[in-house]
Amino acid sequence: MYSAPALKTLNAIPNDVNFTYQWADANGDIASATSSTFNASATGNYFVKAKSSLYPGCPEVQSDHASIVLATAPVVAFDSPSETCKDSPTNFKNQSTVDANAAAAFAWDFGDTGTSTNENATHTYTTLGDLTVKLTVTYRGNACSTPLTKPIKISLAPTVAITAPDNIFQMCDGDKLTLSVTPDFTEYSWSTSATTPTIDVTEGGSYSVQVKNAIGCKITANAFVTALPAPQVDVTAEKNPINVGENTKLAATTGYSSYEWTPIEGLDNPASETPIATPTITTTYTVKVVGANGCPGTGTFELTVIADDPLNLLKISNFFSPNGDATNPTWRVDPEVITQTCGVSIFDEKGMKVYEAKPYLNDWDGTNNGKSLPNGGVLLYYKV
């Protein structure tokens, strides 16, 4: 292969003055091509015929064909950064134009003893300095060898680190931890597929990020996040179930730095490891603790209360005297046991309703429709 307008010289072997030669191609003998050499100037399959002049009776012999391709010289071009970073993979992209009829070969010389024969190449520099990159494009047989060089500067790569708040790479189960990369870069590629400078992680394990700076250097940083376990909390009671009015001691797993019980109603000390509980109804207690690793944990316990007839819980006045003085002017029910959802209905001995209220505010003064009921010994019935 060769580049126009150059000629490709073909030689007949042996070159002997006692032989006559005739060069030919697919179209037949080539006029005036009777030397032991021939300069081919067009694409074609060439061969030579030889005959002995000393022995005219000997037959003519013919050589093998030589395939010649007339090819346009390569126009070499490639894309590469003018500056890159030490220890960062750098890409080199071939942009050369070659003849479609010729098989091109590529030879990269990165200027630091590194080489490649790939059409597009990647190289990592391990030293700093100003170097020269060269791409040489040739055809088969090292024909039409054409080089192109470009300068490249190898700089020190920036420091990349993954950071976490207070530089603590730990989190409790169920929490999240924010990982960040500083300083600013032009591209981010996390192992989680995120492409932002900051990510939130909810699981322990290894995380990595590859960043790209303004001159195209790619640098990778790694971090390991530890997920701390939540403390295990067991809750027991000295007695369960209990009767109304009784109490029992609750106990949570010992050794934690703090305890917070809910609900607080009926507990003597909601911050105690072993509070005394005196509920009036069956209650589920929850205790929150903080373990030695700083992580929270919870435990629950249902304390069953065996209740009498609810009316037996009511502390109801057996009498009152709405006579105008300040002593017992209204009928009262213990406000600690009657709630906003409770109502009161009062009937006389004949079953006639004389009063009704919901909620009851301890304000009935013995009247019915604004009129006082008869004084003394009136038998009344009520329901709550």
Backbone torsions as a table, in degrees:
resi	resn	phi	psi	omega
1	MET	NA	149.0	-179.7
2	TYR	-157.6	170.1	-176.2
3	SER	-108.3	131.0	176.4
4	ALA	-63.3	144.3	9.1
5	PRO	-95.2	14.5	-179.4
6	ALA	-62.5	159.3	179.7
7	LEU	-111.4	151.2	176.2
8	LYS	-104.5	119.4	-177.1
9	THR	-88.9	126.1	175.9
10	LEU	-106.9	139.3	-177.4
11	ASN	-120.3	135.6	174.8
12	ALA	-88.8	132.9	180.0
13	ILE	-124.9	127.5	1.9
14	PRO	-80.6	158.8	174.2
15	ASN	-95.0	97.8	-171.4
16	ASP	-124.6	130.2	-178.2
17	VAL	-67.2	-14.3	179.9
18	ASN	-89.7	6.9	176.8
19	PHE	-115.5	150.3	169.3
20	THR	-108.5	147.4	-172.7
21	TYR	-125.9	147.6	173.7
22	GLN	-143.0	117.7	178.1
23	TRP	-87.5	145.8	-177.6
24	ALA	-146.4	165.6	172.6
25	ASP	-137.7	-163.9	-176.2
26	ALA	-63.1	-20.2	-178.7
27	ASN	-92.3	0.3	179.1
28	GLY	112.5	-163.8	-178.3
29	ASP	-64.7	143.6	179.0
30	ILE	-96.6	124.6	-176.0
31	ALA	-59.0	136.2	176.1
32	SER	66.7	5.2	178.7
33	ALA	-92.8	73.9	-175.9
34	THR	-121.4	17.5	177.3
35	SER	-92.6	168.8	176.1
36	SER	-73.8	-7.9	175.5
37	THR	-123.4	156.3	179.4
38	PHE	-147.4	133.1	178.1
39	ASN	-98.9	105.9	179.6
40	ALA	-80.3	134.8	-178.4
41	SER	-125.3	10.8	-180.0
42	ALA	-149.3	158.0	177.7
43	THR	-65.7	134.7	178.6
44	GLY	171.3	174.1	176.1
45	ASN	-104.2	114.5	-174.1
46	TYR	-109.9	149.8	173.8
47	PHE	-151.3	166.4	-178.5
48	VAL	-126.7	142.7	176.3
49	LYS	-111.9	137.4	-177.1
50	ALA	-129.8	145.4	-179.9
51	LYS	-141.7	138.8	-179.0
52	SER	-73.6	131.5	176.0
53	SER	-86.4	-17.9	178.5
54	LEU	-80.7	-30.3	-177.2
55	TYR	-128.0	81.9	-176.4
56	PRO	-59.4	-22.0	-179.2
57	GLY	-78.2	-12.8	179.4
58	CYS	-72.3	144.7	-177.9
59	PRO	-71.8	157.0	176.0
60	GLU	-73.0	142.1	176.6
61	VAL	-112.9	154.6	-176.0
62	GLN	-129.2	138.2	-179.1
63	SER	-81.7	169.0	170.3
64	ASP	-67.1	162.2	179.2
65	HIS	-78.9	144.2	172.2
66	ALA	-112.6	118.5	-177.8
67	SER	-87.4	119.8	-179.4
68	ILE	-115.0	130.8	176.7
69	VAL	-118.0	125.5	174.7
70	LEU	-84.9	114.1	-173.7
71	ALA	-121.3	146.6	173.7
72	THR	-74.4	136.9	-178.3
73	ALA	-61.4	145.4	178.1
74	PRO	-63.3	144.7	169.4
75	VAL	-106.1	104.7	-170.1
76	VAL	-84.4	133.6	175.1
77	ALA	-153.9	148.1	174.9
78	PHE	-154.8	156.3	179.2
79	ASP	-105.0	128.3	178.0
80	SER	-153.6	153.3	178.9
81	PRO	-72.9	149.8	174.9
82	SER	-77.3	-17.8	178.9
83	GLU	-146.6	140.6	177.0
84	THR	-143.2	178.5	-174.9
85	CYS	-109.6	145.9	172.8
86	LYS	-60.0	137.9	177.6
87	ASP	67.2	15.5	177.6
88	SER	-115.5	127.3	179.4
89	PRO	-57.9	130.7	-178.3
90	THR	-119.0	132.2	-177.2
91	ASN	-96.3	139.6	176.2
92	PHE	-125.3	123.0	-174.6
93	LYS	-113.1	123.2	177.5
94	ASN	-71.7	133.5	177.1
95	GLN	-129.7	24.5	-176.0
96	SER	-73.2	154.7	173.5
97	THR	-107.3	125.7	-178.3
98	VAL	-127.8	162.4	179.0
99	ASP	-71.5	131.4	-178.2
100	ALA	-66.3	-20.3	-178.3
101	ASN	-89.3	-0.7	-176.5
102	ALA	-121.5	146.5	177.4
103	ALA	-88.7	115.8	-175.8
104	ALA	-89.2	148.7	173.8
105	ALA	-125.1	148.7	-174.2
106	PHE	-124.1	138.3	178.5
107	ALA	-134.9	113.9	178.4
108	TRP	-98.0	138.6	171.5
109	ASP	-128.2	111.7	-172.3
110	PHE	-85.6	1.0	173.9
111	GLY	88.1	-1.7	179.9
112	ASP	-128.9	30.2	-175.0
113	THR	79.9	-6.5	177.2
114	GLY	-79.9	139.7	-179.9
115	THR	-139.5	166.5	176.1
116	SER	-159.0	148.1	175.1
117	THR	-110.9	10.1	176.2
118	ASN	-75.6	151.8	177.8
119	GLU	-63.3	-45.1	173.0
120	ASN	-116.1	136.0	-170.0
121	ALA	-128.0	157.2	172.7
122	THR	-128.4	134.3	-177.5
123	HIS	-140.3	143.3	177.3
124	THR	-113.7	119.9	179.6
125	TYR	-85.4	140.5	-178.9
126	THR	-114.3	2.1	178.0
127	THR	-131.5	158.9	178.4
128	LEU	-93.6	157.7	174.4
129	GLY	138.6	-178.1	177.7
130	ASP	-101.7	120.0	-175.9
131	LEU	-125.9	178.1	179.0
132	THR	-127.4	129.9	176.2
133	VAL	-100.1	134.2	179.1
134	LYS	-127.8	133.3	171.7
135	LEU	-117.0	126.2	176.6
136	THR	-115.7	127.3	179.4
137	VAL	-111.7	129.7	178.8
138	THR	-133.0	166.2	170.5
139	TYR	-104.2	177.3	-177.6
140	ARG	-54.4	139.8	-178.7
141	GLY	76.7	19.9	-179.8
142	ASN	61.7	29.9	-179.9
143	ALA	-79.8	149.2	173.9
144	CYS	56.4	37.8	-178.4
145	SER	-62.4	121.8	-176.0
146	THR	-132.5	119.1	-179.3
147	PRO	-102.4	160.6	171.6
148	LEU	-146.7	135.3	179.8
149	THR	-120.2	150.4	175.1
150	LYS	-141.9	145.9	177.4
151	PRO	-79.4	152.8	175.3
152	ILE	-146.5	138.3	179.7
153	LYS	-107.1	130.6	179.3
154	ILE	-103.6	115.5	-177.1
155	SER	-110.2	167.4	177.8
156	LEU	-75.5	130.3	-179.6
157	ALA	-69.7	145.5	177.3
158	PRO	-68.2	155.6	177.2
159	THR	-78.0	131.4	-179.8
160	VAL	-122.1	132.6	178.3
161	ALA	-145.1	143.2	172.6
162	ILE	-88.1	130.6	-179.3
163	THR	-117.1	159.6	176.0
164	ALA	-136.8	160.2	178.5
165	PRO	-53.9	129.8	-178.9
166	ASP	58.9	16.8	-179.9
167	ASN	57.7	30.8	179.0
168	ILE	-107.6	115.5	-177.8
169	PHE	-98.7	52.2	177.9
170	GLN	-135.2	152.4	175.9
171	MET	-154.8	156.8	177.9
172	CYS	-83.3	151.6	175.1
173	ASP	-53.9	132.7	179.4
174	GLY	91.0	-11.2	177.9
175	ASP	-93.3	-179.2	174.4
176	LYS	-131.1	154.2	-179.5
177	LEU	-127.6	134.6	-179.9
178	THR	-93.5	122.8	175.5
179	LEU	-107.3	138.8	-176.6
180	SER	-136.3	159.8	175.7
181	VAL	-122.2	130.5	175.4
182	THR	-134.0	150.1	-1.9
183	PRO	-78.4	-164.2	-176.1
184	ASP	-72.9	144.6	176.0
185	PHE	-131.2	171.6	-177.7
186	THR	-87.9	-24.7	179.3
187	GLU	-142.5	148.5	178.3
188	TYR	-134.4	137.4	176.4
189	SER	-140.5	101.2	-178.1
190	TRP	-85.8	159.2	175.1
191	SER	-66.3	-13.9	175.8
192	THR	-88.8	1.5	-176.8
193	SER	80.9	0.7	176.6
194	ALA	-70.6	153.1	-179.4
195	THR	-127.1	28.4	-178.6
196	THR	-111.9	161.0	179.6
197	PRO	-66.0	-23.7	-175.2
198	THR	-130.2	140.8	175.1
199	ILE	-134.0	155.5	173.0
200	ASP	-108.5	128.3	179.1
201	VAL	-115.7	147.3	-177.7
202	THR	-121.3	3.8	180.0
203	GLU	-132.7	150.6	175.2
204	GLY	-74.8	161.7	178.2
205	GLY	138.7	-173.0	-178.6
206	SER	-89.5	137.4	177.2
207	TYR	-130.6	144.4	178.4
208	SER	-139.8	158.2	177.0
209	VAL	-143.2	136.8	172.0
210	GLN	-108.0	126.3	-178.5
211	VAL	-114.9	158.4	178.4
212	LYS	-128.8	131.0	-179.3
213	ASN	-96.6	-174.1	-172.3
214	ALA	-64.9	-26.1	-179.4
215	ILE	-97.0	10.1	173.1
216	GLY	91.2	5.9	179.9
217	CYS	-73.8	139.2	177.8
218	LYS	-111.7	123.9	-177.4
219	ILE	-128.4	143.4	-177.3
220	THR	-115.0	139.6	175.0
221	ALA	-127.4	151.2	-177.5
222	ASN	-130.5	154.2	175.8
223	ALA	-152.1	152.5	177.1
224	PHE	-120.3	128.9	-178.9
225	VAL	-107.5	130.6	178.4
226	THR	-101.7	126.7	175.5
227	ALA	-93.8	118.9	-178.5
228	LEU	-86.9	138.0	-178.1
229	PRO	-74.9	148.7	173.7
230	ALA	-74.3	142.4	178.6
231	PRO	-64.7	144.2	177.3
232	GLN	-86.2	130.5	-175.8
233	VAL	-124.8	121.6	173.4
234	ASP	-111.0	141.6	-179.6
235	VAL	-124.1	134.5	177.6
236	THR	-132.1	169.6	175.9
237	ALA	-134.2	144.4	177.9
238	GLU	-61.6	-33.7	-178.6
239	LYS	-143.8	132.7	177.2
240	ASN	-160.3	119.5	7.9
241	PRO	-83.2	176.2	174.8
242	ILE	-129.0	160.2	176.2
243	ASN	-87.0	161.4	175.5
244	VAL	-57.3	131.3	179.8
245	GLY	94.4	-15.6	177.1
246	GLU	-86.6	167.1	174.1
247	ASN	-131.9	167.9	177.7
248	THR	-151.1	159.1	180.0
249	LYS	-95.7	125.8	172.1
250	LEU	-89.6	149.8	-180.0
251	ALA	-142.0	127.8	175.2
252	ALA	-103.6	162.1	177.8
253	THR	-50.9	133.3	-174.7
254	THR	-81.5	163.6	170.3
255	GLY	98.7	1.5	179.9
256	TYR	-92.4	158.9	-171.3
257	SER	-78.0	-22.3	178.6
258	SER	-154.1	155.5	-179.9
259	TYR	-135.2	138.5	178.7
260	GLU	-140.0	108.3	-176.9
261	TRP	-96.0	143.8	171.8
262	THR	-142.0	149.0	-6.3
263	PRO	-71.9	157.2	-175.8
264	ILE	-84.0	-16.7	-179.3
265	GLU	-61.6	131.7	177.7
266	GLY	84.3	2.3	177.9
267	LEU	-105.5	137.8	179.3
268	ASP	-76.5	-30.0	-179.0
269	ASN	-152.2	94.0	-176.9
270	PRO	-64.5	-11.3	179.4
271	ALA	-100.3	5.2	-177.7
272	SER	-86.8	154.1	172.8
273	GLU	-70.3	-27.9	-177.2
274	THR	-135.6	73.5	-179.7
275	PRO	-75.1	156.3	173.5
276	ILE	-92.9	126.7	-177.8
277	ALA	-108.7	132.0	176.5
278	THR	-132.2	69.8	-179.2
279	PRO	-80.7	156.2	176.2
280	THR	-95.6	-16.0	177.8
281	ILE	-136.6	165.4	176.2
282	THR	-58.4	129.8	-171.7
283	THR	-136.5	137.7	172.3
284	THR	-96.7	118.2	-179.8
285	TYR	-98.5	139.5	175.9
286	THR	-120.5	133.5	176.7
287	VAL	-119.4	131.3	175.5
288	LYS	-105.2	134.1	-179.2
289	VAL	-127.5	164.8	173.3
290	VAL	-121.8	122.4	-176.9
291	GLY	-80.1	176.2	179.9
292	ALA	-63.0	-26.5	178.8
293	ASN	-85.9	4.4	179.0
294	GLY	85.3	1.1	-178.0
295	CYS	-92.0	145.3	179.0
296	PRO	-83.1	155.3	174.4
297	GLY	-147.1	160.4	-178.9
298	THR	-134.8	154.3	172.9
299	GLY	-142.3	153.1	-178.7
300	THR	-131.9	156.7	178.0
301	PHE	-154.1	133.0	176.6
302	GLU	-99.0	118.0	177.9
303	LEU	-98.1	118.9	-176.6
304	THR	-90.3	131.3	177.9
305	VAL	-112.5	122.6	176.6
306	ILE	-87.6	114.1	-172.6
307	ALA	-101.3	147.0	168.3
308	ASP	-77.2	-174.3	170.9
309	ASP	-52.8	127.0	-177.9
310	PRO	-52.9	-30.0	-179.9
311	LEU	-66.5	-25.2	178.1
312	ASN	-70.0	-17.6	178.5
313	LEU	-80.5	-19.4	-177.2
314	LEU	-76.2	134.0	175.1
315	LYS	-101.0	97.7	-169.6
316	ILE	-111.4	136.0	176.3
317	SER	-67.2	134.1	178.8
318	ASN	-82.2	-15.6	179.3
319	PHE	-154.1	163.8	170.7
320	PHE	-157.1	164.0	-173.9
321	SER	-136.1	87.3	178.6
322	PRO	-78.1	65.3	-175.4
323	ASN	-108.1	15.5	175.7
324	GLY	97.7	-15.2	177.2
325	ASP	-90.4	-176.6	-174.3
326	ALA	-91.1	3.9	-176.4
327	THR	-97.0	121.1	177.4
328	ASN	44.5	56.1	-176.8
329	PRO	-75.5	-19.2	-178.4
330	THR	-131.9	163.0	178.2
331	TRP	-84.4	130.0	-170.2
332	ARG	-119.8	144.7	170.8
333	VAL	-122.6	140.7	-178.1
334	ASP	-52.5	116.4	-177.8
335	PRO	-66.1	-13.6	179.8
336	GLU	-75.1	-21.1	-178.0
337	VAL	-110.6	-18.0	177.0
338	ILE	-95.9	134.8	-173.6
339	THR	-119.4	-178.2	179.9
340	GLN	-66.4	-18.2	-179.2
341	THR	-93.4	-3.7	-179.3
342	CYS	-91.4	142.8	175.4
343	GLY	-124.3	160.5	-178.7
344	VAL	-127.5	132.8	172.8
345	SER	-124.6	134.7	-177.1
346	ILE	-123.4	134.1	-178.1
347	PHE	-124.4	153.0	174.7
348	ASP	-88.8	-177.5	-174.3
349	GLU	-66.3	-12.3	178.5
350	LYS	-96.6	2.9	179.5
351	GLY	84.7	11.2	178.9
352	MET	-86.7	131.0	179.0
353	LYS	-72.4	125.2	-178.8
354	VAL	-111.4	-11.8	-179.8
355	TYR	-163.1	147.0	175.3
356	GLU	-154.0	139.3	178.5
357	ALA	-156.4	144.4	174.2
358	LYS	-151.6	112.6	0.0
359	PRO	-78.0	162.0	177.3
360	TYR	-90.7	128.0	-173.9
361	LEU	-109.0	23.9	179.6
362	ASN	57.0	41.8	-174.8
363	ASP	-125.9	12.5	179.2
364	TRP	-78.2	129.0	-174.1
365	ASP	-110.5	21.8	175.4
366	GLY	82.2	22.5	179.6
367	THR	-110.3	160.0	175.9
368	ASN	-136.2	115.8	-176.3
369	ASN	56.1	38.2	176.7
370	GLY	83.8	-2.4	-179.2
371	LYS	-111.3	138.9	179.8
372	SER	-70.4	139.3	174.7
373	LEU	-75.8	162.1	-178.4
374	PRO	-57.3	144.9	-179.8
375	ASN	-73.8	144.7	168.4
376	GLY	76.1	135.7	167.8
377	GLY	48.0	27.0	176.6
378	VAL	-78.3	127.1	-178.7
379	LEU	-84.0	119.7	-179.8
380	LEU	-118.0	147.5	175.0
381	TYR	-118.1	147.6	-179.0
382	TYR	-139.8	158.3	169.7
383	LYS	-140.8	150.1	-175.3
384	VAL	-114.7	NA	NA
